[in-house]
Amino acid sequence: MLAPPEFLNYIEANADKFIQRLADAVAIPSISGDVTRRPDVVRMAHWLDSQLKTLGVETKLVDLGTHLLDGQELPLPPAILGKIGNDPNKKTVLIYGHFDVQPANKSDGWDTDPFTLTIHPTNGQLIGRGATDDKGPILGWLNVLQYHAENKIPLPVNLKFCFEGMEESGSEGLDELVEREAKRGGWFDGVDCVCISDNYWLNDRTPALTYGLRGLTYFKVTVSGPARDLHSGVFGRTVHEPMTDLVLLMSRLVDRDGRILIPGVEEMVAPPDEQEKAIYRKLDYSVQDVENAAGGKIAVSDDKVEVLMGRMRHPSLSLHGIEGAFSGQGAKTVIPAKVSGKFSIRLVPPQTPDAVNPLVEKYLKEEFAKLNSKNNLNIEYLHGGKPWVADVNHWNFEAAKKATKEIYQQDPDLTREGGSIPVTLTFAEALGVNVLLLPMGRGDDGAHSTNEKLDRSNFIQGSKLLGTYLYGVAAIAGH
């Protein structure tokens, strides 16, 4: 057995206290992409810093500078660096997480107040923004720390922490911090491996370890022309309308089955061979799983392998929305003077933002020129990150495999994930160590959606898993 039974029993016995702490965290609306909520992100940083200090962690709040958001220059939320233990005979594990969340309003379709943790009366799901992404997993680490602090038991490894408040907004300022602290004498000097719990199982039944993430490149395209909004009854069919141009332009980026129409982007990625397809065929996942998670029978294919590769192995382009257009109640008949469309591309090796972005900009300009419009086009690159793939045979992954088997009595699926955590590759490159993604939540948690939840069992068993993994590192790495 990797973890002491006393640890597992402690987590179980204190479940209600841990859930209350999660409720306290969810109650802070730390939305990094909302100007009005920036003070709440800072408040969340100080709350988490206080929690860590109480559990014996030496911490430091790091000023990351400023950035522009919605035309305002704002201070970035501070990053939290922490450390506990300095035994040279133990491995040192770096833990990363983020304490900011996606926007959420009850009017978006939530059944409950998104910033009040609600326990479902029949299935025990913990419902609230940030419950699974990423406050629940962060607090899982705190639950592990609390057992050792209260019982005055040394941790099996040395721990270092890096928690940020801008992950949902591109992790601005974090790459520079990681690269600076990775140098000799820096906060991350001496780290042997990294563990991140900011992703999910493929489904709702099989635990997973993740060894790959897609990268991201995010664009804002603006079309403008008139000096002000116009009356469609007066100006309709007399002027080139920005909204028409934008919709036509965005319709030429991706087809209905998800294939990217920008020349050269899909071609960067070599097609899979039969051996690679066999990896996806073995995973405990079905087309029904993706449709259950999506809440509709809308998968692009009935072929499980094609659907899985669409999520993990192929690039994808998604259209996210249009700003500046009428979106309220009623039937307003305005012609908007300026509209902006947002879209992103999820990247896979060997794609990078530097390689893909010039192709995107060239294509947008060429397609806009074909419209013969008198409006103006402006293209903005908002943020991005490179894709990442790790070695699943490293002792870091072996420890996580054994810990998963111990807690869940089954071997984990080894997955590549469709989402992006840009700092993952930064850690891998700057520190030169193995990076592991060890998920707590399930595939149906709805991290960026309405009614985001974390199952009670995943929070409690997941906390046991995180601690057991640390004991596994100590055992398997030979310390």
C-alpha positions as CSV (number, residue, x, y, z in Angstrom):
1,M,0.0,0.0,0.0
2,L,1.4,3.4,-1.0
3,A,-0.5,5.8,1.4
4,P,-1.0,5.1,5.1
5,P,-4.6,3.9,6.0
6,E,-4.7,6.8,8.5
7,F,-4.4,9.3,5.7
8,L,-7.3,7.7,3.7
9,N,-9.5,7.5,6.8
10,Y,-8.7,11.1,7.7
11,I,-9.9,12.4,4.3
12,E,-13.1,10.4,4.6
13,A,-13.8,11.6,8.1
14,N,-13.3,15.3,7.2
15,A,-15.3,15.3,4.0
16,D,-17.9,17.7,5.2
17,K,-15.3,20.2,6.4
18,F,-13.5,20.0,3.1
19,I,-16.7,20.6,1.2
20,Q,-17.4,23.7,3.3
21,R,-13.9,25.0,2.4
22,L,-14.8,24.4,-1.3
23,A,-18.0,26.4,-0.8
24,D,-16.0,29.3,0.7
25,A,-13.7,29.3,-2.4
26,V,-16.6,29.1,-4.9
27,A,-18.3,32.0,-3.2
28,I,-15.5,34.3,-4.4
29,P,-16.4,35.2,-8.0
30,S,-12.8,35.3,-9.3
31,I,-13.5,35.9,-13.0
32,S,-10.2,36.9,-14.6
33,G,-11.8,38.0,-17.8
34,D,-14.2,40.5,-16.2
35,V,-12.9,44.0,-15.4
36,T,-15.4,44.4,-12.6
37,R,-14.4,41.1,-11.0
38,R,-10.6,41.7,-10.9
39,P,-10.7,42.7,-7.2
40,D,-12.4,39.3,-6.5
41,V,-9.5,37.5,-8.3
42,V,-7.1,39.4,-6.0
43,R,-9.2,38.5,-3.0
44,M,-9.1,34.9,-4.0
45,A,-5.3,35.0,-4.2
46,H,-5.1,36.4,-0.6
47,W,-7.7,33.8,0.6
48,L,-5.7,30.9,-0.8
49,D,-2.4,32.4,0.4
50,S,-3.8,32.5,3.9
51,Q,-5.0,28.9,3.7
52,L,-1.6,27.7,2.6
53,K,0.2,29.6,5.4
54,T,-2.2,28.1,8.0
55,L,-1.1,24.6,6.8
56,G,2.6,25.3,7.2
57,V,3.5,26.4,3.7
58,E,6.0,29.2,3.2
59,T,4.5,31.5,0.5
60,K,5.3,34.5,-1.6
61,L,2.8,36.7,-3.5
62,V,4.4,37.7,-6.8
63,D,3.5,40.9,-8.7
64,L,3.2,40.0,-12.4
65,G,2.8,43.6,-13.7
66,T,-0.1,45.0,-15.7
67,H,-2.1,44.3,-18.8
68,L,-4.9,45.8,-21.0
69,L,-8.4,44.4,-20.5
70,D,-11.4,46.0,-22.3
71,G,-9.3,49.2,-22.9
72,Q,-8.3,49.5,-19.3
73,E,-4.8,49.0,-17.9
74,L,-5.2,46.7,-14.9
75,P,-2.7,45.1,-12.5
76,L,-2.5,41.3,-13.0
77,P,-3.6,39.2,-10.1
78,P,-0.6,38.1,-8.0
79,A,0.8,34.6,-8.5
80,I,1.3,32.5,-5.3
81,L,4.6,30.6,-4.9
82,G,4.8,28.2,-2.0
83,K,7.1,25.6,-0.6
84,I,7.1,23.1,2.3
85,G,10.0,20.6,3.1
86,N,13.6,20.8,2.1
87,D,14.9,17.3,2.7
88,P,17.7,16.6,0.2
89,N,16.9,12.9,0.4
90,K,13.3,13.4,-0.9
91,K,12.0,14.2,-4.3
92,T,10.6,17.7,-4.9
93,V,7.3,17.9,-6.6
94,L,5.9,21.1,-8.1
95,I,2.2,21.6,-8.0
96,Y,0.4,24.0,-10.3
97,G,-3.2,25.2,-10.3
98,H,-5.3,28.3,-11.0
99,F,-7.8,30.1,-8.8
100,D,-9.6,32.2,-11.5
101,V,-12.8,31.0,-13.2
102,Q,-14.9,31.5,-16.3
103,P,-17.7,34.0,-16.3
104,A,-21.1,32.8,-14.9
105,N,-24.5,34.3,-14.4
106,K,-27.7,32.6,-13.3
107,S,-29.3,34.1,-16.5
108,D,-26.9,32.0,-18.6
109,G,-29.1,29.0,-17.8
110,W,-27.8,27.9,-14.4
111,D,-30.3,26.1,-12.2
112,T,-28.7,27.6,-9.1
113,D,-26.6,30.6,-8.2
114,P,-23.2,29.8,-9.8
115,F,-21.2,31.3,-6.9
116,T,-23.1,29.4,-4.1
117,L,-21.9,25.8,-3.9
118,T,-25.0,23.7,-4.1
119,I,-25.1,20.0,-3.1
120,H,-27.5,18.1,-5.3
121,P,-30.1,16.5,-3.0
122,T,-30.0,13.0,-4.7
123,N,-26.6,12.5,-6.3
124,G,-24.4,14.6,-4.1
125,Q,-22.9,16.6,-7.0
126,L,-21.1,19.8,-5.8
127,I,-22.5,22.5,-8.2
128,G,-20.8,25.9,-8.6
129,R,-18.4,27.8,-10.8
130,G,-14.9,26.7,-10.2
131,A,-15.9,23.5,-8.4
132,T,-14.0,21.3,-10.8
133,D,-12.0,24.0,-12.7
134,D,-9.8,24.5,-10.7
135,K,-10.8,25.3,-7.1
136,G,-11.8,21.7,-6.2
137,P,-8.4,20.2,-7.3
138,I,-6.4,23.0,-5.6
139,L,-8.3,22.3,-2.4
140,G,-7.6,18.6,-2.8
141,W,-3.9,19.5,-2.3
142,L,-4.9,21.5,0.8
143,N,-6.8,18.5,2.1
144,V,-3.6,16.5,1.8
145,L,-1.5,19.2,3.6
146,Q,-4.1,19.4,6.4
147,Y,-3.7,15.7,7.3
148,H,0.0,16.1,7.6
149,A,-0.1,19.4,9.4
150,E,-2.7,18.4,12.0
151,N,-1.0,15.1,12.7
152,K,2.5,16.5,12.6
153,I,3.5,14.0,10.0
154,P,6.2,14.9,7.5
155,L,5.2,14.8,3.9
156,P,6.7,12.0,1.8
157,V,8.2,14.5,-0.6
158,N,9.2,18.2,-0.7
159,L,6.4,20.3,-2.3
160,K,6.5,23.5,-4.2
161,F,3.5,25.4,-5.4
162,C,2.6,27.7,-8.2
163,F,-0.9,29.0,-8.3
164,E,-2.1,31.7,-10.7
165,G,-5.2,33.9,-11.3
166,M,-5.1,34.3,-15.1
167,E,-5.3,30.8,-16.5
168,E,-8.7,31.4,-18.0
169,S,-7.4,34.6,-19.7
170,G,-4.2,33.3,-21.2
171,S,-1.9,33.0,-18.1
172,E,-0.5,36.5,-18.8
173,G,2.8,37.1,-17.0
174,L,3.2,33.5,-15.9
175,D,5.7,32.2,-18.5
176,E,8.2,34.9,-17.5
177,L,7.8,34.0,-13.9
178,V,8.3,30.3,-14.5
179,E,11.4,31.0,-16.6
180,R,12.8,33.4,-14.1
181,E,12.2,31.1,-11.1
182,A,13.6,28.0,-12.9
183,K,17.1,29.4,-13.0
184,R,19.7,28.4,-10.4
185,G,18.7,29.8,-7.0
186,G,15.1,30.5,-8.1
187,W,12.0,29.2,-6.4
188,F,11.7,26.2,-8.7
189,D,15.4,25.2,-8.5
190,G,15.7,21.6,-7.5
191,V,12.2,20.5,-8.7
192,D,12.2,16.8,-9.9
193,C,8.8,16.7,-11.5
194,V,5.5,18.6,-12.0
195,C,1.9,17.6,-11.2
196,I,-1.1,19.5,-12.5
197,S,-4.7,18.6,-11.6
198,D,-6.6,20.8,-14.1
199,N,-8.3,18.4,-16.5
200,Y,-10.8,15.5,-16.5
201,W,-11.5,11.9,-17.1
202,L,-12.6,11.0,-20.6
203,N,-16.0,9.8,-19.2
204,D,-17.8,9.4,-15.9
205,R,-16.4,6.0,-14.8
206,T,-12.7,5.5,-15.7
207,P,-9.9,7.5,-14.0
208,A,-7.3,8.9,-16.4
209,L,-3.8,10.3,-16.6
210,T,-3.1,12.8,-19.3
211,Y,0.2,13.0,-21.2
212,G,-0.7,15.5,-24.0
213,L,-2.6,18.8,-24.4
214,R,-3.5,20.8,-27.5
215,G,-2.1,24.3,-27.8
216,L,-4.1,27.3,-28.7
217,T,-4.2,30.4,-30.8
218,Y,-7.0,33.0,-30.3
219,F,-8.1,35.7,-32.7
220,K,-10.4,38.7,-32.8
221,V,-11.5,39.9,-36.2
222,T,-13.2,43.3,-36.5
223,V,-15.1,44.7,-39.5
224,S,-16.0,48.4,-39.4
225,G,-17.3,51.0,-41.8
226,P,-20.1,53.5,-40.9
227,A,-19.3,56.2,-38.4
228,R,-22.2,55.1,-36.3
229,D,-25.0,52.5,-36.1
230,L,-27.4,52.9,-39.0
231,H,-31.2,52.4,-39.5
232,S,-31.7,49.3,-41.7
233,G,-34.8,50.8,-43.2
234,V,-32.9,53.8,-44.4
235,F,-29.5,52.2,-45.2
236,G,-30.3,48.6,-45.9
237,R,-29.0,47.6,-49.4
238,T,-27.4,51.0,-49.8
239,V,-24.1,50.4,-47.9
240,H,-21.8,47.5,-47.2
241,E,-22.8,46.2,-43.8
242,P,-20.0,45.1,-41.4
243,M,-22.1,42.3,-39.9
244,T,-22.7,40.7,-43.4
245,D,-19.0,40.9,-44.1
246,L,-18.0,39.4,-40.8
247,V,-20.5,36.5,-41.0
248,L,-19.3,35.6,-44.5
249,L,-15.7,35.8,-43.4
250,M,-16.2,33.6,-40.3
251,S,-18.2,31.0,-42.4
252,R,-15.1,30.4,-44.5
253,L,-12.9,29.3,-41.5
254,V,-14.2,25.8,-40.8
255,D,-16.6,23.3,-42.3
256,R,-19.6,21.6,-40.6
257,D,-17.5,18.5,-39.7
258,G,-14.7,20.6,-38.1
259,R,-12.1,20.5,-40.8
260,I,-10.1,23.8,-40.9
261,L,-10.4,25.5,-44.2
262,I,-7.3,27.7,-43.8
263,P,-4.7,26.4,-46.3
264,G,-1.7,24.8,-44.7
265,V,-3.0,24.4,-41.2
266,E,-4.4,20.8,-41.4
267,E,-1.5,19.8,-43.6
268,M,1.1,20.5,-40.9
269,V,-0.1,17.4,-39.0
270,A,0.8,13.9,-40.4
271,P,-2.1,11.5,-40.7
272,P,-2.3,8.7,-38.1
273,D,-1.1,5.2,-38.9
274,E,-3.0,2.0,-37.8
275,Q,-0.8,1.6,-34.7
276,E,-1.7,5.0,-33.4
277,K,-5.4,4.4,-34.2
278,A,-5.2,1.3,-32.0
279,I,-4.3,3.4,-29.0
280,Y,-7.6,5.3,-29.3
281,R,-9.6,2.2,-30.0
282,K,-8.5,0.8,-26.6
283,L,-9.7,3.8,-24.6
284,D,-12.9,3.4,-22.4
285,Y,-14.9,5.9,-24.4
286,S,-17.7,5.9,-26.9
287,V,-19.6,8.2,-29.2
288,Q,-22.5,8.1,-26.7
289,D,-20.1,9.5,-24.0
290,V,-19.4,12.6,-26.0
291,E,-23.1,13.0,-26.8
292,N,-24.1,12.5,-23.2
293,A,-21.5,15.2,-22.1
294,A,-22.7,17.5,-24.9
295,G,-26.4,17.0,-24.0
296,G,-27.4,16.1,-27.6
297,K,-26.9,13.5,-30.4
298,I,-24.6,15.8,-32.3
299,A,-21.2,13.9,-32.7
300,V,-19.6,14.6,-36.1
301,S,-19.1,10.8,-36.6
302,D,-20.3,7.4,-35.5
303,D,-16.7,6.2,-35.5
304,K,-15.3,6.3,-31.9
305,V,-11.7,6.6,-33.1
306,E,-12.5,9.6,-35.4
307,V,-14.3,11.3,-32.5
308,L,-11.5,10.7,-30.1
309,M,-8.8,11.9,-32.5
310,G,-11.0,15.0,-33.2
311,R,-10.7,15.7,-29.5
312,M,-7.1,14.8,-28.8
313,R,-5.0,14.3,-31.9
314,H,-6.3,16.7,-34.6
315,P,-6.4,20.5,-34.6
316,S,-9.8,22.2,-34.3
317,L,-11.3,25.6,-35.0
318,S,-14.2,27.0,-33.0
319,L,-16.2,30.2,-33.5
320,H,-16.9,31.7,-30.1
321,G,-19.1,34.8,-30.7
322,I,-19.7,38.2,-32.1
323,E,-19.3,41.5,-30.2
324,G,-21.1,44.7,-31.1
325,A,-24.2,43.1,-32.5
326,F,-27.7,43.4,-31.1
327,S,-28.3,40.6,-28.7
328,G,-31.1,41.9,-26.4
329,Q,-34.9,41.3,-26.3
330,G,-37.2,42.5,-29.0
331,A,-36.6,43.1,-32.7
332,K,-34.1,46.0,-33.0
333,T,-33.4,46.8,-36.7
334,V,-30.0,48.4,-36.4
335,I,-27.0,48.0,-38.7
336,P,-24.0,47.8,-36.4
337,A,-21.2,50.2,-37.3
338,K,-18.5,47.8,-36.0
339,V,-18.6,44.1,-35.1
340,S,-16.0,41.7,-33.9
341,G,-15.9,38.0,-34.2
342,K,-13.8,35.7,-32.0
343,F,-12.4,32.3,-32.9
344,S,-9.6,30.0,-31.7
345,I,-7.7,27.1,-33.1
346,R,-6.6,24.2,-30.9
347,L,-3.1,23.1,-32.0
348,V,-1.4,19.8,-32.0
349,P,2.3,18.9,-32.5
350,P,4.1,20.1,-34.5
351,Q,1.8,23.2,-34.8
352,T,2.7,26.3,-32.8
353,P,1.1,29.8,-32.8
354,D,4.2,31.2,-34.5
355,A,3.8,28.7,-37.4
356,V,0.0,28.9,-37.7
357,N,-0.7,32.7,-37.1
358,P,0.8,34.0,-40.4
359,L,-1.4,31.4,-42.3
360,V,-4.5,32.6,-40.5
361,E,-3.8,36.3,-41.1
362,K,-3.0,35.8,-44.8
363,Y,-6.1,33.8,-45.4
364,L,-8.4,36.3,-43.6
365,K,-7.0,39.1,-45.7
366,E,-7.4,37.2,-48.9
367,E,-10.9,36.1,-48.2
368,F,-11.9,39.6,-47.1
369,A,-10.5,41.0,-50.3
370,K,-12.8,38.6,-52.3
371,L,-15.8,40.3,-50.7
372,N,-15.0,43.5,-52.6
373,S,-16.2,45.4,-49.5
374,K,-15.6,49.0,-48.7
375,N,-15.5,48.2,-45.0
376,N,-12.3,47.9,-43.0
377,L,-10.7,44.7,-41.6
378,N,-8.6,44.5,-38.4
379,I,-7.1,41.3,-37.1
380,E,-5.9,40.9,-33.5
381,Y,-4.1,37.9,-32.0
382,L,-5.2,37.8,-28.4
383,H,-3.2,34.9,-26.8
384,G,-2.0,31.4,-27.4
385,G,0.2,28.5,-26.3
386,K,2.1,25.5,-27.7
387,P,0.9,21.9,-27.5
388,W,2.6,19.5,-25.2
389,V,3.3,15.7,-25.0
390,A,5.1,13.8,-22.2
391,D,6.8,10.5,-21.6
392,V,4.2,8.1,-20.0
393,N,6.9,5.7,-18.9
394,H,8.6,8.1,-16.6
395,W,8.6,7.4,-12.8
396,N,6.3,10.4,-12.3
397,F,3.6,8.7,-14.4
398,E,4.3,5.2,-12.9
399,A,3.6,6.7,-9.4
400,A,0.3,8.1,-10.6
401,K,-0.7,4.8,-12.3
402,K,-0.1,2.9,-9.0
403,A,-1.9,5.5,-6.9
404,T,-4.9,5.4,-9.3
405,K,-5.0,1.7,-9.1
406,E,-4.9,1.8,-5.3
407,I,-7.7,4.4,-4.9
408,Y,-10.0,3.3,-7.8
409,Q,-9.1,-0.4,-8.1
410,Q,-8.6,0.0,-11.9
411,D,-5.9,1.1,-14.2
412,P,-6.2,4.6,-15.6
413,D,-6.8,5.5,-19.2
414,L,-3.8,7.3,-20.7
415,T,-5.1,10.2,-22.7
416,R,-4.2,13.2,-24.7
417,E,-6.6,16.1,-23.9
418,G,-8.4,18.5,-26.2
419,G,-8.0,21.5,-23.9
420,S,-5.0,23.8,-23.4
421,I,-3.0,24.7,-20.3
422,P,-0.2,26.8,-21.9
423,V,2.0,26.8,-18.8
424,T,2.4,23.0,-19.1
425,L,4.9,23.2,-21.9
426,T,6.6,26.2,-20.2
427,F,7.2,24.0,-17.1
428,A,8.5,21.1,-19.2
429,E,10.9,23.3,-21.2
430,A,12.0,25.7,-18.5
431,L,12.6,23.0,-15.8
432,G,13.5,20.1,-18.0
433,V,11.5,17.7,-16.0
434,N,8.5,15.4,-16.6
435,V,5.0,17.0,-16.3
436,L,2.0,14.9,-15.3
437,L,-1.7,15.8,-15.6
438,L,-3.6,14.0,-12.8
439,P,-7.3,14.8,-13.1
440,M,-9.8,14.9,-10.2
441,G,-13.0,15.6,-12.1
442,R,-15.1,13.6,-14.6
443,G,-15.7,14.2,-18.3
444,D,-19.3,15.4,-17.7
445,D,-18.3,18.1,-15.1
446,G,-19.1,21.0,-17.6
447,A,-16.1,23.0,-16.6
448,H,-16.8,26.0,-18.8
449,S,-20.5,25.5,-19.0
450,T,-23.7,26.1,-17.0
451,N,-24.2,24.0,-13.9
452,E,-20.5,23.2,-13.5
453,K,-20.1,20.4,-10.9
454,L,-17.7,18.1,-9.2
455,D,-19.0,14.8,-7.9
456,R,-18.6,14.5,-4.1
457,S,-16.9,11.1,-4.6
458,N,-14.4,12.6,-7.1
459,F,-13.6,15.4,-4.6
460,I,-13.0,13.0,-1.7
461,Q,-11.5,10.1,-3.6
462,G,-9.5,12.6,-5.7
463,S,-8.0,14.1,-2.5
464,K,-7.0,10.6,-1.5
465,L,-5.5,10.1,-5.0
466,L,-3.4,13.2,-4.8
467,G,-1.9,12.2,-1.4
468,T,-1.4,8.6,-2.5
469,Y,0.4,9.9,-5.6
470,L,2.9,11.7,-3.4
471,Y,3.6,8.6,-1.5
472,G,4.0,6.8,-4.8
473,V,6.6,9.2,-6.0
474,A,8.5,8.7,-2.8
475,A,8.3,4.9,-3.1
476,I,8.9,4.5,-6.9
477,A,11.6,7.1,-7.2
478,G,13.5,5.3,-4.5
479,H,13.4,7.9,-1.7
